[in-house]
Each structure stands twice: as structure tokens, then as C-alpha cells.
């Protein structure tokens, strides 16, 4: 118990330091290239912090574990909005740009709608069973290409941004090295936390299903959590928000697209509950932009998001105790 506990603590320390380096490098990259920080958050940071989901899903697709591939993305997207932005807004109210409110957040909602349409063969086509096929995966990758083109258009140098002259230690090589070290810290730190939390759970006789729906589900979102929380603490709120919204878009369009191309993903109708929760979390984020202060996610809204996430976890975990079978499928 002592060794796993120490390794768990070490994982948190490595994760936090990795997030600090990664966010600092991303912020300097944005200023050095004179591009909006939200563009870096939507692309470089979002892709980097989505790496655990990508690795998990590729492994799941290759091994034929389609429920893990789909549940990992759906569960991570719900945690990204309700848990990660909830915690980040408690650290510092998140001011969101107009473009994020009217373009990126709706695009993340479109991703959920398209995923549900592609996975609803039974309801839409009257098929015997629903499957996210290889052609569906190519459609998702097509939407991802459109998203990349959009982010490239907003990443054009902006004259209105303050001038930034890199110090000798902040040249291109230095920034790349800092982000690489930070990225490795996010990956290894998150892996240590998940692995050792599972060991502790077994030692304490906590059911594997409970560990999978809690620690492991949140585990692949730990890089997003560490990165967005650190960005909020440093005042880089656009990177914090862009990281979450960009990760959600990456998860659906790119990660599920690649997974489906590798191996078609059968869709369990029971997962519609989790799909609905993913859509509801995105709608709630959009509503937060107009409740209270416009385009600001205040601390009370972050607290509400955490409460909703707690209720969702309660909904998933409650059936485990009397029946041993979760109602939802996210994980």
C-alpha cells in the first residue's frame, strides 16, 4: 500500500509540473508567433492532452474492445466540460472569446450530433444493429479536416496582440523542448496515477467496475485537467477553455474517426444515455456563456457544473451496488 501511494503522489507531482511546462511553452509559442492563444489551445494543447484517449482508443480498436473505444471518448468529453472547466473556473473565472462562444462551442455540439446520427442505424435506417462503420469514420475525419482548416484561419498573425520578443532561452528549440518535456510529464504522470490508483483500489477491495467508472474514466482526462487548471492559475484562460473545447472536438472527429477506420465500432443503444449526457454538458456550457456575466464562466457556474457531474457519476454508480451492472456505458 505504501509504494503505490508514493507512486500515486509522484504521479500527481509529475503531472502538475508537466502541465506547467506545457502551458508555459504553449503560451510562449502563441506570443512568439503572434497568434491568438485560443488557436494554440484548440490545436497544439488540445491534441497533446488528448494523446491518452488516442492511445487507449487505438489499442481498444485493434483488440476489438469497441465499448472501451466509444465509452472512453464519451466519458472523457463529459468530464472535460463538467469536471475540468468546473475546477478551472473555481480557480479563476473563465472569460471566453466571442469566437469560441459562437463557433467552437457550437462545433463541439455538432460533433456530438453527427456522432449520434452516424451511430443510429437502427433508428434512422431501420437496420438490425447500429455500427460506426469505416465510412462513418472517414466522415468524422472529413469534419476534422474542416476543423483544422478553421483553426488555421484563426491562427493567422494578429496585429492587435502585444509584441513579444523571445529571450535567448525562449527560442524555437527551447520552446519545443519545454513543451516536449511537459507533454511527457502529462503522459507518464497520468499513467502512474491511473495504474497505482487501480492497485490501491484492489488492495482496498473496491470493485473493478467502480474503479473503471471513476479513476480510469477520469484518468485519460487528467492531462486536460492539469493543463486547464494550470492555465487558469497562470491567467491563460483562453488556453484553458480552448484546450477543453478543442479536446472534445478532437476526441469525436479525429480519435473516434481513426478508431472506426481501424475497426468498425458496434454501438450499444444503452450508450444513448451517455450520448445525451455529453450533449447536455455542451448545451450547459453554452448556457453558462449568457447566464450571469456574458461570456464568462463564473465560480458559481463551475460549482454547478461539478454538482451536475457528481449527479451523473451517482447515476452511473448507484446500480452497481444492488445489481453490479452499471446503467450507463461511459468509461
N, C-alpha and C positions, 0 to 999 in steps of 0.2 A: 504493500500500500504506500510505503514511504517513497520508493523510487518512482512509481507512476505519478504520485503527487508532485514530486520535484520536477519531473519532466513536463508535467502539465503547466506548472508555473513557468518553467523555462520556455515553453511554447508561447505563452502569453507575452513574455518579455521579448522574444524574438519577433513575434507578430507585430507588437506595438512599435518596436524600433524599425522594423521593415516598412511599416506604414508611414512612419515619419520620414524616412529616406525617400520612399517612393513618391509621396505627396510633394515633398520639397523639390525633388527633381522635376516632377511634372509641372509645378508652378513656375520654376525657373525656365523650363522648356517653353511654356506659354509666353512668358515675358520676353525671353530671348528671341523667339520667332515672331513676337508682336502679334499673337493671335489670341482670341478670346479664351480665357481659362475653361469655359464651359465646353469648348470644342475639344480641348485636351481631355477633359473629364469624360466626354461622350465616347472618345475613341481609345487613346493610349491607356488611360487609367481604367476605363470600363473593361477593355479587353484583358488587361493584365490581371484585374481582380476576378474576372470570370474564368480564368485558367483552371481552377479546381473543378468547376462544373464541366468544363470541356473535357478534362482528363477523365473524370468519372463517367461522363456520358459515352465517350469513345470506348472505354473499357466495357461499359454495360452493353453498348450496341454490338460490339464484337462477340461478347459472350452470350448475347440473346436475352439479356435481362431488360426487356423493354419497359417494365414497370418502374425500374430504377431510373432509367433514362428520362422518362416523362415526369415522374414524380420529383426527381431532383430539380428539374427546371421550374416546375410549377411551385414547389415548396420554397425554392430559393427566391423566386420573384416576389412571393407573398412576404417573405422575411425581409427582403430588400426594402420594400416600401414601409411596412408597418413597424418592423423592429429597428432596422438600420436608420432610416430617416427619423423615426421616433426618438431614438437615442441621440442622434446628431442634433436635432432641433432642441433637445433639452440642454445640450452643451452650449449652443448658440442658435438663436432664431435664424432660420434659413431664408435669405432673400433670393427669390427665383427670378431669372430674367424673363422678359416678355416672350422671347422666342421659345424658351423652354415650356412656358405655360401653354402657348398656342400651337406649338409644333412638336416638340419632343415628347411631352406627356401624352398628347393625342396619338402620336405614332406608337408609343408603347401600348396604348389601348387597342390600336389597330392590330398590333401583333397578336394580342390575345384573341380578338375577334377572328382573325384569319386562321389561327391555330384551331379554334373551336370549329370553324367551318370545314377545314381540311380533315378534322378528326370525327366529323359527324356523318359518316357514310350511311349509318343505319337510319338516321332521322331525315337526311336530305335526299339520298339516293335510294333508300329502301333496301340497302344491302343487308346481308346476313350478319356481318360484323364490321366494325369500324377499324380502319388502319391508316396510319400516317405513312403513305407509300413513298417510294423513291421519287416519283414525280412530284408528290407533295413537298418532299424535302427540297427539290430543285426550285419549287415555287417560293419556299421560305428563303432560300439562298438568293433568289432574284430580288425579293424585298430587301434583303440585307445589302445587296449591291446598291439599291436606291438609297438606303440609309447612309452608306459610305459616301456616295456622291453628294448627298445633302451636307454631311459633316465637312466634307472637303470644301464645299462652297462657303460655309460659315467660318472655316479655318483660315480664310484669306487674311493677310495682314490688315490690321485696323489702325488707321492713323490716330484715332482718339485715345488709344492706350498709352500710358506713360512710357517714356523711353527707358530702356533697361540696357545697361552696358555690363556684360558679364565680367566678373572678376577673373583673374587668371585661373583660379580653381574651378570656375564655373564654365569652362569651355565645353564644346560639344562632347569631347571624350569624358570629361569629368561628370557632366550631367548624365550621360549614358551609363557610366559606371555606377553612379549613385542610384539610378533607377533600377539597374540590374541587380545590385545588392539588395535593394529594398524589395524587389519582386521575389527574389529567392527567400528573403525573410518571411514574406507573406505566405509563400507556398509551404516551406518547411515548418514555420510556426503553426500554421493552421493544421498541418498533418499531425504534428506532435499533439496538439490539443485534442483532435478527434480520436486518435489512436489511444491515448492514455486515459481519456475520459471513458472510452468504451471498456478499458481494462478495469478502471475503478468501478464502473457500473456492474461488471461481472463479479468483482470481489464483494460488492455490497448486495448482490443478488437482485439487482434491478433488471427486469425483463429486457431482452434484446430489442423487442418491438418498441418499448418506451424509449430506449436509448436511440434507436434509429429515427424515431419521430421527433426527437428533441435535439440531442447533442449532434448526431450525424447530419440531420437536416440543416441545422444552423451552421454546422462545421464548414460546408462548402461556401457559406456566405460570410465566413469570418474575415477573409481579406477585404470584402466590401465594407464590413462593419468597421474594421480597424482603419481602413483608408478614409472613409467618410467621417468617422468620429475625429480622426486626427486632422483632417482638412477643416472641419468645423472649429476645432480648437485653435487652429492656426489662423482662422479668419478666411480661408479659401472656400467659402460656402458654395460657389459655383462649381468647383471641382467635386464637392461633397454630393450635391444634387445631380450633377452630370454623371458622376460615377454610378449612382443607383439607376437612374433612368436609362443610361447607356447600357448598363449590365443587363437590365431587363430586356432591352431590345436585342442585344447580343444573344442572350440565352435562348430566346424563341427563334429568331430568324437564322442565326448562324449555328448555334450549338445543336438545336433540335434538327435544323436542316441537314447538317453534317451527319448527325446520328441516323436520320431516316434514310439518307443516301447509302450509308454503310449497311444498314439492315432495316427494313420496314418495321414500324413500331405499332403493334396492336394496341388499340385504345379501349380501355375498360370503361363502360358507361358510368361506373361508380365515381370515376375521376371528374365527372361533370360538376360535382360538388366543389372540388378543389379549383377547377377552372373558373367557376362562379366566384369563389373567394379571391382568385387572382384578379379577375375583372373588377370586383368590388373594391379591392385595395387601390387599384389605379384610379377608379372614379373618386374614391375618398381623397386621394392626393390632389386631384383636380379641384374638388370642392374646397379643400383647405386653402387653395390659392385665392379664394374670394370670400371666405369667412374670416371675420376679424380684419386684420390688416391685409390689404390686397397684395398678392404675390409674395407673401411672407408666411412661412410655416412657423408659427409661434410655439412656445414651450407647451402651452396647454393643448395645442393640436398634436404635438409629439406625444404627450401623455395619453391623449385619447387613442392615438394610433397603437401605442403599446398595450392599452387596455383591450382594443379590438383583437390584437394579435394573441393576447392571453386567452381571450374567449375562444378564438379559433383553435388554439392548441388544446384548450379544455374540451372542445367539441371532438377533436381527434382522439384524445387520450381517454375520455370518460368510458367509451365502450370497451376499452382494453380490460378494465377491471372486472366487470361481470361476465364478459364473453371471451376476452382475449383476442378479439378481432377488431382492428380499427375501422371506423366508418369511412374516413377519407382515404386518399391514396398518396397524398403529398409526403415526400420524404426524401 
